[in-house]
Amino acid sequence: MRTTDAPALEARGLTRRYGGRTVVDDVSFQVVPGRVTGFLGPNGAGKSTTLRLLLGLERPDSGEALVFGRPYAELEAPLATVGALLEARSFHPGRSARNHLLALARSAGLPDARVEHVLAQVGLAEAADRRAGGFSLGMGQRLGIAAALLGDPRVVVLDEPVNGLDPEGILWVRTLARRLAAEGRTVLISSHLMNEMALTADHLLVIGRGRLLADCSTAEFIERHTDPEVYAATPAVARPALLEEAFLRLTSDSAQYTAA
């Protein structure tokens, strides 16, 4: 796949309200191929709603969400264009992992061979015939990622993909994301794990109370939102560890829920 600066995902003035509450407030950004983009924000910031708007699962009150310049609903081959993990356990608990993926593949006209490929890719080949309802949280995450990769998509959107994974699984997701981006795909990951985002994301989008607070490279974000003296005194190899400090500084006024 060719890397290009043209946006794969684009939000243009997205606004979404529930009753009298504005959850996403005039948000605009672009996500381009060839890099991992991290999507960060406190609980209740509007991240999940924004992802649902991008994927056509909700309609904005104003603005538009585009995938390669078109609304998701107009894509000719959705699973081959965008693969998404929004809720890891969105499968029938009585089905096996293999049958869950087979149902998705056949509904989209994908070959059965893709099912075996992604089962092996996410490390579930040996558990493929077990009922998915008995899976641990981490195995459920892997099955959700397998479903996202089923169509060999150009764009991969993952919402909290490392929840429930052990250190080996977290490293696997990080390596997978970096590899997909190196292949020229577009990777957008929402996460609360700052250290992991510092190691994985090339670029960051930060949202707070429904508004976009930052849209820049990870390195620029860390430098811009940490104490200059601390930043200067920190060895370059350790600077990613400052991401949590930078994030908390920027979003301190945007957290919806805080302890007394």
C-alpha positions as CSV (number, residue, x, y, z in Angstrom):
1,M,0.0,0.0,0.0
2,R,1.2,3.5,-0.8
3,T,1.6,6.1,1.9
4,T,-0.1,9.4,1.2
5,D,-0.8,12.6,3.0
6,A,-4.4,12.6,1.8
7,P,-6.7,11.9,4.8
8,A,-8.2,8.5,5.1
9,L,-10.5,9.6,7.9
10,E,-11.8,13.2,8.3
11,A,-14.0,15.0,10.7
12,R,-15.4,18.3,9.5
13,G,-17.1,20.3,12.2
14,L,-18.7,17.2,13.9
15,T,-21.3,18.0,16.5
16,R,-23.5,15.6,18.4
17,R,-26.0,16.4,21.1
18,Y,-28.0,14.2,23.4
19,G,-30.9,16.2,24.8
20,G,-29.5,19.5,25.9
21,R,-25.9,18.1,26.3
22,T,-23.3,18.6,23.6
23,V,-21.1,15.5,23.6
24,V,-19.0,16.3,20.5
25,D,-18.6,20.0,19.8
26,D,-17.5,21.2,16.4
27,V,-14.6,18.7,16.1
28,S,-12.4,18.7,13.0
29,F,-9.3,16.6,12.2
30,Q,-7.7,14.4,9.7
31,V,-6.1,11.0,10.1
32,V,-3.6,10.0,7.4
33,P,-2.2,6.7,6.2
34,G,1.2,5.5,7.2
35,R,1.2,6.4,10.9
36,V,-0.4,5.4,14.2
37,T,-2.7,8.1,15.5
38,G,-3.6,8.0,19.2
39,F,-7.0,9.3,20.3
40,L,-6.9,10.5,23.9
41,G,-9.3,12.1,26.3
42,P,-10.7,11.7,29.9
43,N,-13.7,9.6,30.6
44,G,-16.8,11.2,29.1
45,A,-14.7,13.4,26.7
46,G,-16.6,12.2,23.6
47,K,-14.0,9.8,22.2
48,S,-16.4,6.8,21.7
49,T,-19.1,9.0,20.2
50,T,-16.6,10.6,17.8
51,L,-15.6,7.1,16.6
52,R,-19.2,6.1,16.2
53,L,-19.8,9.2,14.1
54,L,-16.7,8.4,11.9
55,L,-18.0,4.9,11.3
56,G,-21.6,5.9,10.5
57,L,-23.1,4.3,13.6
58,E,-24.5,7.7,14.6
59,R,-25.5,10.7,12.7
60,P,-24.1,14.1,13.6
61,D,-26.4,17.1,14.4
62,S,-24.0,19.1,12.1
63,G,-20.8,18.5,10.3
64,E,-19.7,15.4,8.4
65,A,-17.5,12.4,8.8
66,L,-15.6,11.0,5.7
67,V,-13.7,7.9,4.9
68,F,-11.5,8.6,1.8
69,G,-13.7,11.5,1.0
70,R,-17.0,9.6,1.4
71,P,-19.5,8.9,4.2
72,Y,-19.1,5.4,5.6
73,A,-22.6,4.4,4.4
74,E,-21.5,5.0,0.8
75,L,-18.5,2.7,0.8
76,E,-18.7,-0.1,-1.7
77,A,-16.7,-2.6,0.4
78,P,-16.9,-1.5,4.0
79,L,-15.0,-4.3,5.6
80,A,-12.2,-4.1,3.1
81,T,-12.0,-0.3,3.7
82,V,-12.4,0.0,7.5
83,G,-11.9,-2.6,10.2
84,A,-13.0,-1.5,13.7
85,L,-13.0,-2.7,17.2
86,L,-15.5,-0.6,19.3
87,E,-16.9,-3.2,21.7
88,A,-14.7,-6.3,22.1
89,R,-17.5,-8.6,23.2
90,S,-19.9,-7.9,20.4
91,F,-20.4,-11.5,19.5
92,H,-23.0,-14.2,20.2
93,P,-21.7,-16.0,23.3
94,G,-22.9,-19.3,22.1
95,R,-20.9,-19.2,18.8
96,S,-17.4,-20.4,18.5
97,A,-14.7,-17.8,17.5
98,R,-14.5,-19.5,14.1
99,N,-18.2,-19.4,13.4
100,H,-18.5,-15.8,14.6
101,L,-15.9,-14.8,12.0
102,L,-17.3,-17.1,9.3
103,A,-20.7,-15.3,9.7
104,L,-19.0,-11.9,9.3
105,A,-16.9,-13.1,6.3
106,R,-19.8,-14.6,4.4
107,S,-22.1,-11.7,5.0
108,A,-19.4,-9.5,3.4
109,G,-18.5,-11.9,0.6
110,L,-15.0,-12.6,2.0
111,P,-13.3,-16.0,1.5
112,D,-13.4,-18.5,4.4
113,A,-9.6,-18.5,4.2
114,R,-9.5,-15.0,5.7
115,V,-11.0,-16.5,8.9
116,E,-8.2,-19.0,9.4
117,H,-5.7,-16.3,8.6
118,V,-6.9,-13.8,11.2
119,L,-7.4,-16.5,13.8
120,A,-3.8,-17.4,13.5
121,Q,-2.8,-13.7,13.3
122,V,-4.4,-12.9,16.7
123,G,-3.3,-16.1,18.4
124,L,-6.7,-17.8,18.6
125,A,-6.2,-20.7,16.2
126,E,-6.1,-23.3,19.0
127,A,-9.2,-21.8,20.7
128,A,-11.2,-21.3,17.4
129,D,-13.8,-23.9,18.2
130,R,-14.5,-22.9,21.8
131,R,-17.6,-20.9,22.6
132,A,-16.7,-17.2,22.6
133,G,-18.9,-16.6,25.7
134,G,-16.3,-18.5,27.7
135,F,-13.4,-16.4,26.6
136,S,-11.5,-14.2,29.0
137,L,-11.5,-10.5,28.5
138,G,-8.2,-10.6,26.8
139,M,-9.3,-13.4,24.4
140,G,-12.4,-11.4,23.7
141,Q,-10.2,-8.5,22.7
142,R,-8.2,-10.7,20.4
143,L,-11.4,-11.9,18.7
144,G,-12.6,-8.3,18.3
145,I,-9.3,-7.4,16.7
146,A,-9.6,-10.5,14.4
147,A,-13.0,-9.2,13.2
148,A,-11.5,-5.8,12.6
149,L,-8.7,-7.3,10.4
150,L,-11.0,-9.8,8.6
151,G,-11.4,-7.7,5.4
152,D,-7.7,-6.8,5.2
153,P,-8.7,-3.2,5.6
154,R,-6.9,0.0,4.6
155,V,-8.1,1.7,7.8
156,V,-8.0,0.1,11.3
157,V,-9.9,1.8,14.2
158,L,-9.3,0.3,17.6
159,D,-11.1,1.5,20.8
160,E,-9.1,0.5,23.9
161,P,-7.6,-2.6,22.2
162,V,-5.3,-3.6,25.1
163,N,-8.0,-3.8,27.8
164,G,-7.6,-7.2,29.5
165,L,-4.4,-8.1,27.8
166,D,-1.3,-9.3,29.6
167,P,2.1,-7.7,28.9
168,E,2.7,-10.1,26.0
169,G,-0.7,-9.2,24.5
170,I,0.0,-5.5,24.9
171,L,3.3,-5.8,23.1
172,W,1.6,-7.8,20.4
173,V,-1.0,-5.0,19.8
174,R,1.7,-2.4,19.7
175,T,3.7,-4.4,17.2
176,L,0.6,-5.0,15.1
177,A,-0.3,-1.3,15.0
178,R,3.2,-0.3,14.0
179,R,3.4,-3.0,11.3
180,L,0.0,-2.0,9.8
181,A,1.1,1.7,9.7
182,A,4.4,0.7,8.1
183,E,2.4,-1.1,5.4
184,G,0.8,2.3,4.6
185,R,-2.5,1.6,6.4
186,T,-4.3,4.1,8.6
187,V,-4.3,3.2,12.3
188,L,-6.4,5.1,14.8
189,I,-6.3,3.9,18.4
190,S,-8.2,5.2,21.4
191,S,-6.6,4.4,24.8
192,H,-6.2,5.5,28.4
193,L,-2.7,4.0,28.7
194,M,-0.4,6.9,28.3
195,N,2.8,4.9,28.4
196,E,1.5,2.6,25.7
197,M,0.5,5.5,23.5
198,A,3.9,7.1,24.0
199,L,5.5,4.0,22.6
200,T,2.9,3.3,19.8
201,A,1.5,6.6,18.5
202,D,3.2,8.9,16.0
203,H,0.5,11.5,16.2
204,L,-2.1,12.5,18.8
205,L,-5.6,13.8,18.9
206,V,-6.7,14.9,22.3
207,I,-10.3,15.7,23.1
208,G,-11.9,17.1,26.3
209,R,-15.5,17.9,27.0
210,G,-16.3,17.2,23.4
211,R,-13.8,19.7,21.9
212,L,-10.5,19.0,20.2
213,L,-7.7,20.2,22.5
214,A,-4.6,19.0,20.5
215,D,-3.7,17.7,17.0
216,C,0.1,17.2,16.7
217,S,2.9,14.7,16.8
218,T,3.5,12.8,20.0
219,A,6.9,14.4,20.4
220,E,5.5,17.9,19.9
221,F,2.7,17.3,22.4
222,I,5.0,16.1,25.1
223,E,7.4,19.1,24.7
224,R,4.5,21.6,24.5
225,H,2.7,20.4,27.6
226,T,5.4,19.5,30.1
227,D,7.6,21.8,32.3
228,P,10.4,23.1,30.1
229,E,13.0,22.5,32.7
230,V,11.9,18.9,33.3
231,Y,11.7,18.3,29.6
232,A,15.2,19.7,29.0
233,A,16.7,17.6,31.9
234,T,15.0,14.4,30.8
235,P,17.1,12.1,28.5
236,A,15.5,11.8,25.1
237,V,15.0,8.1,25.5
238,A,12.9,8.7,28.6
239,R,10.8,11.6,27.3
240,P,7.8,9.4,26.3
241,A,7.3,8.8,30.0
242,L,6.3,12.5,30.3
243,L,3.2,11.9,28.1
244,E,1.0,11.3,31.1
245,E,2.1,14.5,32.8
246,A,1.5,16.4,29.5
247,F,-2.0,14.8,29.1
248,L,-3.1,15.6,32.7
249,R,-1.9,19.2,32.4
250,L,-3.8,19.8,29.2
251,T,-7.0,18.0,30.3
252,S,-7.2,19.0,33.9
253,D,-10.1,21.3,33.2
254,S,-11.8,18.8,30.9
255,A,-12.2,15.8,33.2
256,Q,-15.9,15.1,33.7
257,Y,-15.4,13.0,36.9
258,T,-12.8,13.9,39.5
259,A,-12.2,12.8,43.1
260,A,-13.0,15.2,45.9
